[in-house]
Amino acid sequence: MNSHKYKPTDIAGHLAKIFLKNPLTVILGISLLVIGYISLTIMPREENPQMIVSGSTVIVALPGASAKEIEEIIVKPLEEKLKEVKGVDNIYGRAIDNVGIVNAAFFIGQTKENANLKIYDKIMQNADMFPVGAMKPIIKPLDIDIDIPIVSIAFYSNSKKMGKTALYYKVKQIQYHINGLKNVAVTELKGGHKHQFNIEVNLNKLSGYNLSMGQIKKAVEALAYSVPATKNRTKNNKLVILGVKNAIENAKDIGNIIVAQYMGSPIYLYQVAKVENSYDIQNFQSALIAKRGKDGKFSNFEDQVTLTVSKLQGTNAVIIADEVKKELETYKEALKKEGISYVITRNDGQRADEAVNELVKHLVISIIIIAVLLIFVLGWRESLIVTFTVPAILSITLFIAYLTGQTINRITLFAFLLSLGLLVDAAIIVIENIHRHYHSPESAHEEDAELMVRATDEIGAPTNIATLAIIMTMVPMAFVGGMMGQFMKPIPENVPVALIASLFVAYIFTPYLALRLLKRPDHSKGEK
């Protein structure tokens, strides 16, 4: 026997030597699996990766101006000023009668807060460029995180007696409560009609009384302003509050508005117009839902109101979607009594959850396939050792992804699947070299522990170089710009981490497990 111990020259051998007989190695292995499972459980899940897309829409109204005038005095000057903002990638302006609209899109990756602040500062610094009569600019930032809903619910009525506005206001009450749920960013209603008083002016009667539409409008607007309450104190030091009862309670109150005086007599609105307590007839948009009949065909298109729910950035779509469903269940019986039903038409949380569960399923299948193949090539003990490395590597990758604020989405899952075949390479190389030394008569004189360190150290340098080469092929993907770069970002973020983790797991746990599970053949019988 050699009197000296083998001294490793590579990090692979050093790691194998440190952890080979260390009692903390078992604790480390169990801890990795535990933190991996916890990370998989608590990491936010969503269908698509979070992308940083910044932009703003600037709206400037100039009542009475034509589209051509709007283009020359509002849109073009505004475009020129916004081009001066650093980071703006594209500007698109649109001019219509009375209103100019300019969209400014920033380069992908620009932070939303800085982008929005730059646009606001530029508009406010140049507010004097707008013509006299122009209204204050409206700046609406683009927020892709909340503009794309994760849950959509379609509400529809089964009762023909329900009015056009009743369904909308029933759903609006539900919207108020769902909007208060944790991590819900924005809720929005689409479809349905709002309540309003409609005034249909008879033009013949209007000309008969020598009135104009401007007088009608002015009279109605004057009544629409709320009358403030007043308060005072009496001699007895009591507080007295005087208020005016709401002047508009029904269509008759509006009809009794005095619009003008003629020959000393008042002219009431009802004399020249028809006032109805109705719905927003100017809203021509509608949303319809159809039920599938027993014959498989869609029929009976009915009006519906869709409630969309968007989440805050970086939050778990699965949990939020489940909370929304749970909240809806509390209204199910009350809605049923009023003849209202609902169907969830979009649930990104469910799809994200199914995708993650599908990944876990395929990972298990892949591990089993790898294990079976290795049984035929090396043996069941070697196969068991390599099989352990896959969940350990993925645990490290998931934990680091969680610490860096990533979410589990379909691109993250693709990154894991992409690297799955590469993760076991290092472990297979280490266990194969250990297996070769174990069955080699030339190594019969070496102690088991020394052999493990030697076998691991021998393949360290080439394995490190091979893994580094694969990582380098992923690095250029991190510098891809635009929307594609943002979308594919999880691949260069996770694949290199998984490959580096595979080296450490192979060098630490493969020799440790091999020392305890592999049986060394007896070479003495073959010696002469």
Long-range contacts (C-beta under 8 A, 24 or more apart in sequence): 1-445, 1-446, 1-447, 2-445, 2-446, 5-450, 6-446, 6-450, 6-453, 6-454, 6-457, 8-453, 8-454, 8-456, 8-457, 8-460, 9-457, 10-457, 10-460, 10-461, 10-464, 11-460, 11-464, 11-507, 12-430, 12-456, 12-457, 12-459, 12-460, 12-461, 12-463, 12-464, 12-503, 12-506, 12-507, 13-453, 13-454, 13-456, 13-457, 13-460, 14-457, 15-456, 15-504, 15-507, 15-508, 16-452, 16-453, 16-456, 16-457, 16-507, 16-508, 16-511, 16-512, 17-453, 19-508, 19-509, 19-511, 19-512, 20-449, 20-452, 20-453, 20-511, 20-512, 20-515, 21-449, 21-515, 25-508, 25-509, 25-512, 28-508, 29-388, 29-392, 29-509, 32-392, 32-395, 32-396, 33-391, 33-392, 33-395, 35-395, 35-399, 36-391, 36-392, 36-394, 36-395, 36-396, 36-398, 36-399, 37-395, 39-395, 39-398, 39-399, 39-401, 39-402, 40-356, 40-360, 40-398, 40-408, 42-402, 43-316, 43-398, 43-401, 43-402, 43-406, 43-407, 43-408, 44-314, 44-315, 44-316, 44-317, 44-407, 44-408, 45-316, 45-317, 45-318, 45-349, 45-352, 45-353, 45-356, 45-407, 45-408, 45-409, 46-150, 46-311, 46-316, 46-317, 46-348, 46-349, 46-352, 46-407, 46-408, 46-409, 47-150, 47-317, 47-348, 47-351, 47-352, 47-355, 47-409, 47-410, 48-148, 48-409, 48-410, 48-411, 48-487, 49-407, 49-409, 49-410, 49-411, 49-412, 49-486, 49-487, 49-489, 49-490, 50-145, 50-313, 50-314, 50-407, 51-108, 51-144, 51-483, 51-486, 51-487, 52-108, 52-109, 52-110, 52-111, 52-112, 52-486, 53-108, 53-142, 53-144, 53-483, 53-486, 54-87, 54-105, 54-106, 54-110, 54-111, 54-112, 54-114, 54-115, 54-116, 54-141, 54-142, 55-103, 55-104, 55-105, 55-106, 55-115, 55-141, 55-142, 56-103, 56-104, 56-115, 56-116, 56-119, 56-139, 56-140, 56-141, 56-142, 57-101, 57-102, 57-103, 57-104, 57-139, 57-140, 57-142, 58-82, 58-101, 58-102, 58-103, 58-104, 58-119, 58-123, 58-137, 58-138, 58-139, 58-140, 59-99, 59-100, 59-101, 59-137, 59-138, 59-139, 59-140, 60-99, 60-100, 60-130, 60-134, 60-135, 60-137, 60-138, 61-98, 61-99, 61-100, 61-134, 61-135, 62-98, 62-99, 62-100, 62-130, 62-131, 62-133, 62-134, 62-135, 63-98, 63-133, 63-135, 64-98, 64-133, 65-97, 65-98, 66-97, 67-95, 67-96, 67-97, 68-95, 70-95, 70-96, 70-97, 70-98, 70-99, 70-100, 71-95, 71-100, 73-130, 73-131, 74-100, 74-130, 74-131, 74-134, 75-100, 75-101, 75-102, 77-129, 78-102, 78-129, 81-122, 81-123, 81-126, 81-129, 82-119, 82-122, 84-122, 85-118, 85-119, 85-122, 86-118, 87-114, 87-115, 87-118, 105-142, 107-481, 108-481, 108-482, 108-483, 108-485, 108-486, 109-481, 109-485, 109-486, 112-141, 112-143, 115-141, 116-141, 145-185, 145-310, 145-311, 145-312, 145-313, 146-185, 146-186, 146-310, 146-311, 146-312, 147-310, 148-310, 149-188, 149-308, 149-309, 149-310, 149-346, 149-348, 150-309, 150-310, 150-311, 150-317, 150-320, 150-321, 150-346, 150-347, 150-348, 150-349, 151-308, 151-309, 151-320, 151-321, 151-324, 151-344, 151-346, 151-347, 151-348, 151-349, 152-306, 152-307, 152-308, 152-309, 152-344, 152-345, 152-346, 153-306, 153-307, 153-309, 153-324, 153-328, 153-342, 153-343, 153-344, 153-345, 154-287, 154-289, 154-304, 154-305, 154-306, 154-342, 154-343, 154-344, 154-345, 155-304, 155-305, 155-306, 155-307, 155-335, 155-340, 155-341, 155-342, 156-289, 156-302, 156-303, 156-304, 156-305, 156-340, 156-341, 156-342, 157-302, 157-303, 157-339, 157-340, 157-341, 158-339, 158-340, 158-341, 159-338, 159-339, 162-338, 162-339, 162-340, 163-279, 164-192, 164-193, 164-279, 164-303, 165-192, 165-193, 165-194, 165-195, 165-279, 167-192, 167-303, 167-304, 167-305, 167-340, 168-192, 168-193, 168-194, 168-305, 169-195, 170-335, 170-338, 170-340, 171-305, 171-307, 174-307, 174-327, 174-328, 174-331, 175-307, 177-327, 178-307, 178-309, 178-324, 178-327, 178-328, 181-320, 181-323, 181-324, 181-327, 182-320, 182-323, 183-311, 183-312, 183-315, 183-316, 183-319, 183-320, 184-309, 184-310, 184-311, 184-312, 184-320, 184-324, 185-310, 185-311, 185-312, 186-309, 186-310, 187-307, 187-308, 187-309, 187-310, 188-307, 188-308, 188-310, 189-305, 189-306, 189-307, 189-308, 190-287, 190-305, 190-306, 190-308, 191-285, 191-286, 191-287, 191-303, 191-304, 191-305, 191-306, 192-287, 192-303, 192-304, 192-305, 193-279, 193-280, 193-283, 194-279, 194-280, 194-283, 195-277, 195-278, 195-279, 195-280, 196-278, 196-279, 196-280, 197-248, 197-251, 197-254, 197-275, 197-276, 197-277, 197-278, 198-275, 198-276, 198-278, 198-281, 199-254, 199-269, 199-273, 199-274, 199-275, 200-273, 200-274, 200-275, 200-276, 201-272, 201-273, 202-272, 202-273, 202-274, 205-271, 205-272, 205-273, 206-272, 209-260, 209-262, 209-267, 209-271, 209-272, 210-262, 211-259, 211-260, 211-267, 211-272, 215-259, 215-260, 216-259, 216-269, 216-272, 216-273, 219-257, 219-258, 219-259, 219-260, 219-269, 220-254, 220-257, 220-269, 223-247, 223-248, 223-254, 223-257, 224-248, 250-277, 251-275, 251-276, 251-277, 289-343, 306-345, 308-346, 314-405, 314-407, 316-349, 316-407, 317-348, 317-349, 317-352, 318-349, 318-350, 318-352, 318-353, 319-349, 320-349, 321-347, 321-348, 321-349, 321-350, 322-349, 352-408, 352-409, 352-410, 355-409, 355-410, 355-413, 356-408, 356-413, 359-413, 359-416, 359-417, 362-417, 363-390, 363-391, 363-394, 363-416, 363-420, 366-390, 366-420, 367-391, 370-424, 374-428, 378-431, 378-432, 378-435, 379-435, 381-517, 381-518, 381-519, 382-431, 382-432, 382-435, 382-514, 382-518, 384-513, 384-517, 385-427, 385-431, 385-509, 385-510, 385-513, 385-514, 385-517, 386-424, 386-427, 386-428, 386-431, 386-510, 388-509, 388-513, 389-423, 389-424, 389-427, 389-502, 389-505, 389-506, 389-509, 389-510, 390-420, 390-423, 390-424, 392-501, 392-505, 392-509, 393-423, 393-498, 393-501, 393-502, 393-505, 394-423, 394-498, 396-497, 396-498, 396-501, 396-504, 396-505, 397-494, 397-497, 397-498, 397-501, 400-497, 401-493, 401-494, 401-497, 404-493, 406-490, 406-493, 406-494, 409-490, 411-487, 411-488, 411-489, 411-490, 411-491, 412-490, 412-494, 414-490, 414-491, 415-490, 415-491, 415-493, 415-494, 415-495, 415-498, 416-494, 416-498, 418-491, 418-495, 419-494, 419-495, 419-498, 419-499, 422-470, 422-495, 422-498, 422-499, 422-502, 423-498, 423-499, 423-502, 424-502, 425-463, 425-466, 425-467, 425-502, 426-463, 426-467, 426-502, 426-503, 426-505, 426-506, 426-507, 427-502, 427-505, 427-506, 427-510, 429-459, 429-463, 429-506, 430-455, 430-456, 430-459, 430-463, 430-506, 430-507, 430-510, 430-511, 431-510, 431-514, 433-458, 433-459, 434-510, 434-511, 434-514, 434-518, 435-518, 438-518, 438-520, 438-521, 439-521, 441-523, 441-526, 441-527, 444-523, 444-524, 444-527, 448-515, 448-520, 449-515, 452-511, 452-514, 452-515, 453-511, 455-511, 456-507, 456-510, 456-511, 460-507, 463-503, 463-506, 464-503, 467-499, 467-500, 467-502, 467-503, 470-499, 471-495, 471-496, 471-499, 471-500
